[in-house]
Amino acid sequence: MNIDPETKREIIIVRRGGHDDHDSHHGGVWKIAYADFMTAMMAFFLVMWLINAANEETKAAVASYFNPVKLMDRHSSSKGVQDVEEKDGKVRYESDQQVENSTKVINDTTVAPVSDQEERQLFREPYAVLSELAHETGVLQNQSAKGDGGTSQSGPATGADGGDAYRDPFSPDYWSSKAVEDLTPPDAAPAVPPKPEAAQPKPEEAEKPAETQEQLIADLKKAAEGEATKESAQAKTAQPMPDVTVVPVDGGVMIQLTDKIDYGMFTIGSAKPDPRVVQMLERIAQVIARQPGEVIISGHTDARPFKSATYDNWRLSSARAQMAYYMLVRGGLDEKRVLRVEGYADRQPKNTNDPNAAENRRIDIFLKSAP
């Protein structure tokens, strides 16, 4: 059959597959997922920027806000030259050399290490902390003037008044108090503690002559021992107390408070005193306040090398002497009578035969005779 070349042929286009609805599979779901991803990335980088911009105090305040009862200890105890080891529920020192003294008991119960934040709070508001320690039993730690607070009682208490451990960084009170602290010059004088009534003798008492040295020593020993009642005697046998020695020396009277094998006046590696020491120094201060003469306070440690982020032996002995100064002033001693506050580390041991003995960890209070 002949085909005319000039005859127009019909063009046939074959489309294979025939999926005309291919674009219908691409909806907007991927856009939502992408938006969620970008939001998460933005939040992540925002948190990283805030962490980098915040200081350590703000971080600690935020962490305390989300962990008010310290369900988890954020400060892990570091092992070092002076290690703390728990055996049979008791805290012991352990030095480099495995000597017999390294197994002596320091406290009857396990002592938790004091965090750096608590140590700073101890010296930032010493009189408030000491008052709380002196009346530690039965005191709600989250109590404030605005309400009852506490974990077992409901009330409109705010954490801003309960110290750094319970401050709410999201509360306006917290940042307003921070603004006041920032405006305070670094060289501002510390807050003057309230003088108790015992520190202000009555006119008839002021006219009395100064006690003799023998009577003063007897009064100091009585003040250190507390009230001689049956109940207090039973309490002393149940709760260990520091050894107190009052002896006459050249130029005055020396009062020494020393540790025992089963008792420590301060928390290990810290200047935080035991509540019984606060009460004892309060009674001693009331006796010293009635006598003339300048006062020299010195702190001493044993020969165990100690090193932490805050203290070494020198700074620890000085910090404990400074805390003894605060306890005496709180008890009624005029701060103008304090001549020096010194720290000697382990350079003046009481027991030279055993440099690691418990009695070498002590506080010396030297009351000079009036000229």
Buried (B, 14 or more C-beta within 10 A) or exposed (E): EEEEEEEEEEEEEEEEEEEEEEEEEEEEEEEEEEEEEEEEEEEEEEEEEEEEEBEEBBEBBBEBBEEBEEEEEEEEEEEEEBBBEEEEEBBBBBBEEEEEBBEBBBBBEEBBBBBBBBBBBBBBBBBBBBBBBBEEEEEBBBBBEEBBBBEEEEBEBBBBBBBBBBBBBEBEBBBEBBEEEEEEEEEEEEEEBEBBEBBEBEEEEEEEEEBEBEEBBBBBBBBBBBEEEEEEEEEEEEEBBBBBBBEEEEEBBBBBBBBBEEBBBBBBBBBBBBBBBBBBBBBBBBBBBBBEBBBBBBBBBBBBBBBBEBBEBBBBBBBBBBBBBBBBBBBBBBEEBBEEBBBBBBEBBBEEEBEBBBBBBBBBBBBBBEE
